[in-house]
């Protein structure tokens, strides 16, 4: 039975990969490809937030601003010094990671909703800097004419071609995140999230892993920022306001906080749904808030939790079933990981 389930899982995985590889040819128009490109960027943001908040329990609500740091790093390097995308991508991740470490410093003193408030404030400070440092950032007008990448002279100058770059980065980002959560780092993250004092008493270097969670989360935001800047060829500060953080948090919670697959599900669902909600304008924010309340009150594990309930009620194991419960149990058994 287990072997059969594994075979079905690999068949579904292969079929899904084929669909994603062929999607630009299957899409009805370029705008649909653009929406999925944006979904890929949001998936990276959601993965970063999930690692910090879902696994490490650190409320990093400056994700929108860190996304902006990555985008502006790539845009400035490209428009001022002609640095290509392939160098801008790691540079944006490094710069966002450095700022993320600074944003994470308050986590050494405050936790829970207090940390959430502090990171919101720091995110707003970053956004104010982006607006007012006109010499570097272009101010409220933003930065136009960001070059799209090329690969060995082959121009990647449209959504269909850029799609494959985003697909590769998302796959690598997801695989890297899986390595983190199954590694000693992930076990330490969960130990801090579940019981900070016990983790500290058992020798986990809580300060190190708290800052590390912010750095990794910010690096994902930096990658998303570089992709966004080169895809759209224009950025402005209003794109990276707190509402973008709220959107990312909503998709993460709807998909499943503390579950990497939830970031994929939420990252695909909400950007597509957002297109249908554009008619209600700013009321979208109200919709996000209501969605978060419903998830918190009735399905804390998001869509992934619903599939787990189905498995439990029907005594079945779905091919795409995740092993979050087993991971959590293993973390509780291995909470005595010594600190670095």
SULDAKA-V392172 format. One record per pair of residues at least 24 apart in sequence whose C-alpha atoms are under 10 Angstrom apart, sorted by the first residue. I is the first residue (numbers start at 0). GAP is how many residues later the second one is. D is the distance in whole Angstrom. If there is no record, write none. Layout:
i;gap;d
I;GAP;D
I;GAP;D
This chain:
i;gap;d
1;315;9
1;317;10
3;315;9
4;312;8
4;313;8
4;314;6
4;315;9
5;313;7
5;314;10
6;312;9
7;310;9
7;311;6
7;312;9
8;309;9
8;310;5
8;311;6
8;312;9
9;309;9
9;310;9
10;308;10
11;307;8
11;308;8
12;306;9
12;307;9
19;143;10
19;144;9
19;147;8
20;142;9
20;143;8
20;146;8
22;137;9
22;140;9
22;141;10
23;135;9
23;136;6
23;137;8
23;139;8
23;140;9
24;135;8
26;133;10
28;131;10
29;128;9
29;129;7
29;130;7
30;128;8
30;129;10
31;127;9
31;128;10
31;240;9
32;125;10
32;126;6
32;127;6
32;128;10
32;129;10
32;130;7
33;124;9
33;125;6
33;126;8
33;128;9
33;129;8
33;197;9
33;198;10
34;124;10
34;233;9
34;236;7
34;237;7
34;239;10
34;240;8
35;123;10
35;127;8
35;130;10
35;131;10
35;231;10
35;232;7
35;235;8
35;236;8
36;122;7
36;123;9
36;125;8
36;126;6
36;127;9
36;128;9
36;129;7
36;130;8
36;190;9
36;191;9
36;194;9
36;231;10
36;234;10
37;125;9
37;128;9
37;186;9
37;189;9
37;190;8
37;193;9
37;194;10
37;229;9
37;230;9
37;233;7
37;234;9
38;127;10
38;225;9
38;227;9
38;228;6
38;229;5
38;230;8
38;231;8
38;232;6
38;233;8
39;123;9
39;126;6
39;127;7
39;128;10
39;129;9
39;130;6
39;131;10
39;184;9
39;187;10
39;188;10
39;224;9
39;227;7
39;228;8
39;231;9
40;26;10
40;125;7
40;126;9
40;128;9
40;129;8
40;179;10
40;180;9
40;182;8
40;183;5
40;184;8
40;185;10
40;186;7
40;187;7
40;226;8
41;128;10
41;179;9
41;182;7
41;183;10
41;186;10
41;202;10
41;205;9
41;206;7
41;209;9
41;210;10
41;221;9
41;222;9
41;224;9
41;225;6
41;226;8
41;228;9
41;229;8
42;127;7
42;130;9
42;131;9
42;177;10
42;178;10
42;181;9
42;205;8
42;208;9
42;209;9
42;217;10
42;219;10
42;220;6
42;221;6
42;222;9
42;223;8
42;224;5
42;225;7
42;228;10
43;122;10
43;125;8
43;126;6
43;127;10
43;129;7
43;130;8
43;173;9
43;175;10
43;176;6
43;177;7
43;178;9
43;179;8
43;180;6
43;181;10
43;204;10
43;219;8
43;220;9
43;223;8
44;172;8
44;173;9
44;174;9
44;175;6
44;176;5
44;177;9
44;178;9
44;179;6
44;180;9
44;200;9
44;203;7
44;204;9
44;206;10
44;207;9
44;218;9
44;222;9
45;171;9
45;174;9
45;175;9
45;199;10
45;201;10
45;202;6
45;203;7
45;204;9
45;205;7
45;206;6
45;207;9
45;209;10
45;211;9
45;214;9
45;216;9
45;217;5
45;218;8
45;220;8
45;221;7
46;123;9
46;126;8
46;127;7
46;130;7
46;169;10
46;170;8
46;173;7
46;174;9
46;201;10
46;205;8
46;210;10
46;211;10
46;212;9
46;213;7
46;214;9
46;215;9
46;216;6
46;217;8
46;220;9
47;125;9
47;126;10
47;129;8
47;165;9
47;166;9
47;167;9
47;168;7
47;169;4
47;170;7
47;171;8
47;172;5
47;173;7
47;174;10
47;176;10
47;200;10
47;204;10
47;212;10
47;215;9
48;164;9
48;165;9
48;167;9
48;168;6
48;169;8
48;171;9
48;172;9
48;196;9
48;199;8
48;200;7
48;203;8
48;208;9
48;209;10
48;214;9
49;127;10
49;163;10
49;167;8
49;198;10
49;199;9
49;202;7
49;203;9
49;206;9
49;207;6
49;208;6
49;209;7
49;210;7
49;212;9
49;213;7
50;126;8
50;127;10
50;129;9
50;130;8
50;135;8
50;138;8
50;139;10
50;162;7
50;163;9
50;165;8
50;166;6
50;169;10
50;206;9
50;207;7
50;208;9
50;209;8
51;137;8
51;141;10
51;157;10
51;158;8
51;159;9
51;160;9
51;161;5
51;162;6
51;163;9
51;164;8
51;165;6
51;166;9
51;206;9
52;136;10
52;140;9
52;160;8
52;161;9
52;164;9
52;196;9
52;199;10
52;204;8
52;205;8
53;135;9
53;136;9
53;139;8
53;198;9
53;199;9
53;202;9
53;203;5
53;204;4
53;205;7
53;206;9
54;126;8
54;131;7
54;132;9
54;133;9
54;134;6
54;135;5
54;136;9
54;137;9
54;138;7
54;139;9
54;158;9
54;202;8
54;203;5
54;204;8
54;205;9
54;273;10
55;125;10
55;129;10
55;130;8
55;131;9
55;132;8
55;133;4
55;134;5
55;135;8
55;136;6
55;137;5
55;138;9
55;140;10
55;153;8
55;154;7
55;156;10
55;157;7
55;158;9
55;202;9
56;54;9
56;55;8
56;132;8
56;133;8
56;134;9
56;135;7
56;136;4
56;137;8
56;138;10
56;139;9
56;153;9
56;156;9
56;201;9
57;46;9
57;49;7
57;53;7
57;54;7
57;55;10
57;57;8
57;58;8
57;131;9
57;134;9
57;135;8
57;152;7
57;153;9
57;155;7
57;156;8
58;45;9
58;48;9
58;52;8
58;53;7
58;54;7
58;55;9
58;56;6
58;57;5
58;58;9
58;59;9
58;60;7
58;61;9
58;155;9
59;40;9
59;43;8
59;44;8
59;47;9
59;55;8
59;56;6
59;57;9
59;58;9
59;59;6
59;60;8
59;63;9
59;153;9
59;154;7
59;157;8
59;158;9
59;185;9
59;189;10
60;42;10
60;54;9
60;55;6
60;56;8
60;57;9
60;58;5
60;59;5
60;60;9
60;61;9
60;62;7
60;181;8
60;183;10
60;184;6
60;185;8
60;187;10
60;188;8
61;38;9
61;41;8
61;42;10
61;54;9
61;55;10
61;56;9
61;57;5
61;58;6
61;59;8
61;60;7
61;61;4
61;62;8
61;63;10
61;64;9
61;65;10
61;152;10
61;156;9
61;159;10
61;178;10
61;179;9
61;180;7
61;182;10
61;183;7
61;184;10
62;33;10
62;37;9
62;56;9
62;57;9
62;60;8
62;151;10
62;154;8
62;155;7
62;157;9
62;158;7
62;159;9
62;177;9
62;178;9
62;179;8
62;181;8
62;182;6
62;183;9
62;185;8
62;186;9
63;56;10
63;59;7
63;60;9
63;62;10
63;63;9
63;154;10
63;157;8
63;161;9
63;175;8
63;176;5
63;177;6
63;178;6
63;179;8
63;180;5
63;181;5
63;182;8
63;183;9
63;184;8
64;31;9
64;34;10
64;35;10
64;54;10
64;55;9
64;57;9
64;58;5
64;59;7
64;60;9
64;61;6
64;62;6
64;63;10
64;65;9
64;153;10
64;156;9
64;157;10
64;160;10
64;172;9
64;174;9
64;175;6
64;176;7
64;177;7
64;179;9
64;180;8
65;26;10
65;27;10
65;29;9
65;30;6
65;31;8
65;32;10
65;33;7
65;34;7
65;37;9
65;57;8
65;60;8
65;61;9
65;151;9
65;152;6
65;153;9
65;154;9
65;155;6
65;156;7
65;158;10
65;159;8
65;174;8
65;179;10
66;25;9
66;26;10
66;29;8
66;151;8
66;152;9
66;153;8
66;154;5
66;155;5
66;156;8
66;157;6
66;158;5
66;159;8
66;161;9
66;172;9
66;173;7
66;174;10
66;177;9
66;178;9
67;24;10
67;28;9
67;55;10
67;58;9
67;59;8
67;62;8
67;153;8
67;154;8
67;156;9
67;157;6
67;158;9
67;160;9
67;161;9
67;167;9
67;168;9
67;169;7
67;170;10
67;171;8
67;172;5
67;173;9
68;24;9
68;26;7
68;27;6
68;28;10
68;30;8
68;31;10
68;57;8
68;58;9
68;61;9
68;149;9
68;152;8
68;153;7
68;156;7
68;157;9
68;171;9
69;24;9
69;25;7
69;26;6
69;27;9
69;29;10
69;148;9
69;149;8
69;150;9
69;151;7
69;152;4
69;153;7
69;154;7
69;155;4
69;156;6
69;157;9
69;158;9
69;159;9
70;25;9
70;150;9
70;151;7
70;152;8
70;153;8
70;154;4
70;155;5
70;156;8
70;157;7
70;158;5
70;159;8
70;163;10
70;164;7
70;165;9
70;169;9
71;58;8
71;64;9
71;65;7
71;66;10
71;70;9
71;71;8
71;150;9
71;153;8
71;154;8
71;157;8
71;162;10
71;163;8
71;164;9
71;165;9
72;64;9
72;149;9
72;152;8
72;153;8
72;156;9
73;72;9
73;148;9
73;149;9
73;151;8
73;152;5
73;153;9
73;154;9
73;155;7
73;156;8
74;62;9
74;67;10
74;68;7
74;69;8
74;70;9
74;71;6
74;72;9
74;150;9
74;151;8
74;153;10
74;154;6
74;155;8
74;158;8
74;159;8
74;160;8
75;60;7
75;61;7
75;62;10
75;67;8
75;70;9
76;69;10
77;67;9
77;68;7
77;69;7
77;70;10
77;151;10
77;152;9
78;64;8
78;65;8
78;66;7
78;67;6
78;68;8
79;56;9
79;66;10
81;64;9
81;65;9
82;64;10
83;63;8
83;64;9
83;65;7
83;66;8
83;67;10
83;146;10
84;61;10
84;62;8
84;63;7
84;64;6
84;65;8
84;66;10
84;141;8
84;142;8
84;144;10
84;145;7
85;63;8
85;64;9
85;65;9
85;140;10
86;139;10
87;134;10
87;135;9
87;138;7
87;139;9
87;142;9
88;133;8
88;134;6
88;135;9
88;136;9
88;137;5
88;138;7
88;141;10
89;129;9
89;132;8
89;133;7
89;136;9
90;128;10
90;131;8
90;132;9
90;135;9
91;126;10
91;127;8
91;128;10
91;129;9
91;130;5
91;131;6
91;132;9
91;133;7
91;134;6
91;135;10
92;122;9
92;123;9
92;124;10
92;125;7
92;126;4
92;127;7
92;128;7
92;129;4
92;130;5
92;131;9
92;132;9
92;133;8
93;121;9
93;122;10
93;124;9
93;125;7
93;126;10
93;128;8
93;129;9
94;120;10
94;123;9
94;124;8
94;127;7
95;118;10
95;119;8
95;120;9
95;121;9
95;122;5
95;123;6
95;124;8
95;125;7
95;126;5
95;127;9
95;129;9
96;115;9
96;117;8
96;118;5
96;119;7
96;120;8
96;121;5
96;122;5
96;123;9
96;124;9
96;125;7
97;116;9
97;117;7
97;118;10
97;120;8
97;121;9
98;27;9
98;115;9
98;116;8
98;119;8
98;120;10
99;111;8
99;112;9
99;113;9
99;114;5
99;115;5
99;116;8
99;117;8
99;118;5
99;119;8
99;121;9
99;122;10
100;109;9
100;110;6
100;111;7
100;112;9
100;113;6
100;114;5
100;115;9
100;116;10
100;117;8
101;109;8
101;112;9
101;113;9
102;108;9
102;111;7
102;112;9
102;115;9
103;103;10
103;106;7
103;107;5
103;108;9
103;109;8
103;110;6
103;111;8
103;114;10
104;102;9
104;105;9
104;106;7
104;109;9
105;104;10
105;105;9
106;100;8
106;103;7
106;104;8
106;107;9
107;98;9
107;99;6
107;100;9
107;102;8
107;103;8
108;98;10
110;85;10
119;122;7
119;125;9
120;121;10
122;117;9
122;118;8
122;119;7
122;122;9
123;116;10
123;117;7
123;118;7
125;111;10
125;114;10
125;115;10
126;110;7
126;111;8
126;112;10
126;113;7
126;114;7
126;115;9
127;109;8
127;113;10
128;108;9
129;106;9
129;107;6
129;108;10
129;110;10
130;105;8
130;106;6
130;107;9
131;105;10
136;98;10
136;99;8
136;100;9
137;97;10
137;98;8
137;99;9
138;97;8
138;98;8
139;95;10
139;96;6
139;97;6
139;98;8
140;93;10
140;94;9
140;95;6
140;96;8
140;97;10
141;92;7
141;93;5
141;94;4
141;95;7
141;96;9
141;97;10
142;86;9
142;90;8
142;91;6
142;92;6
142;93;6
142;94;9
143;85;9
143;88;9
143;89;6
143;90;4
143;91;7
143;92;9
144;84;10
144;85;9
144;87;9
144;88;6
144;89;6
144;90;9
145;83;7
145;84;6
145;85;9
145;86;8
145;87;4
145;88;6
145;89;9
146;82;9
146;83;6
146;84;9
146;85;9
146;86;6
146;87;9
147;79;10
147;81;9
147;82;5
147;83;6
147;84;8
147;85;7
148;78;10
148;81;7
148;82;9
155;75;9
156;73;10
156;74;9
157;73;8
157;74;10
158;72;7
158;73;9
161;65;9
161;68;9
161;69;7
162;68;9
164;62;9
165;57;10
165;58;9
165;61;7
165;62;10
165;65;9
168;54;8
168;55;9
168;58;9
169;50;10
169;53;10
169;54;9
169;94;9
172;47;8
172;50;9
173;86;8
173;87;9
173;89;9
173;90;9
174;85;10
176;39;9
176;43;10
176;83;8
177;81;10
177;82;7
177;83;10
179;36;10
180;77;10
180;78;10
180;79;9
180;143;10
180;146;8
180;150;10
181;145;8
181;148;10
181;149;9
183;147;9
183;150;9
183;151;10
183;153;8
183;154;10
184;24;7
184;27;9
184;28;9
184;152;10
185;27;9
185;141;9
185;145;8
186;140;8
186;141;8
186;143;8
186;144;5
186;145;8
186;146;10
186;147;7
186;148;7
186;149;10
186;150;8
187;143;8
187;144;10
187;146;9
187;147;7
187;148;9
187;149;7
187;150;9
187;151;9
188;24;8
188;142;9
188;146;10
189;68;9
189;137;9
189;138;7
189;141;7
189;142;8
189;145;9
190;137;9
190;140;7
190;141;7
190;142;10
190;143;9
190;144;6
190;145;9
190;146;9
191;143;9
193;134;9
193;137;10
193;138;9
193;141;10
194;137;10
194;140;10
197;137;8
197;138;9
198;133;10
198;136;7
198;137;7
198;138;9
198;139;9
198;140;9
199;135;10
199;136;9
199;138;10
199;139;9
200;135;9
200;137;10
201;133;7
201;134;5
201;135;7
201;136;7
201;137;8
202;132;9
202;133;7
202;134;7
202;135;5
202;136;5
202;137;9
203;131;8
203;132;7
203;133;6
203;134;5
203;135;4
203;136;8
204;132;9
204;133;8
204;134;4
204;135;6
205;133;8
205;134;10
206;132;10
207;131;9
207;132;8
208;130;9
208;131;10
242;41;10
242;42;7
242;45;10
243;41;10
245;39;8
245;42;7
245;43;8
245;46;10
246;24;9
246;27;10
246;37;9
246;38;8
246;41;7
246;42;9
247;40;10
248;39;9
248;43;8
249;35;10
249;37;10
249;38;6
249;39;8
249;40;10
249;41;7
249;42;6
249;43;10
249;45;9
250;37;9
250;40;9
250;41;9
250;51;9
251;40;10
251;49;10
251;50;8
251;51;10
252;38;9
252;39;7
252;40;10
252;42;7
252;43;8
252;46;9
252;47;8
252;48;7
252;49;6
252;50;9
252;51;10
253;34;10
253;37;7
253;38;7
253;40;9
253;41;6
253;42;9
253;45;9
253;46;8
253;47;8
253;48;5
253;49;6
253;50;9
253;51;10
254;40;10
254;45;10
254;46;8
254;47;5
254;48;5
254;49;6
254;50;9
254;51;10
255;39;9
255;43;9
255;44;8
255;45;5
255;46;4
255;47;6
255;48;6
255;49;7
255;50;10
256;43;8
256;44;6
256;45;7
256;46;10
256;47;9
256;48;10
257;43;8
257;44;10
257;66;8
257;70;10
258;42;8
258;43;9
258;45;8
258;46;10
258;63;8
258;64;9
258;65;7
258;66;10
259;44;10
259;62;9
259;64;9
260;42;10
260;43;8
260;59;9
260;60;9
260;61;8
260;63;10
261;39;9
261;40;7
261;41;7
261;42;6
261;43;9
261;60;10
262;41;10
264;37;10
264;38;8
264;39;8
265;36;9
265;37;8
265;38;10
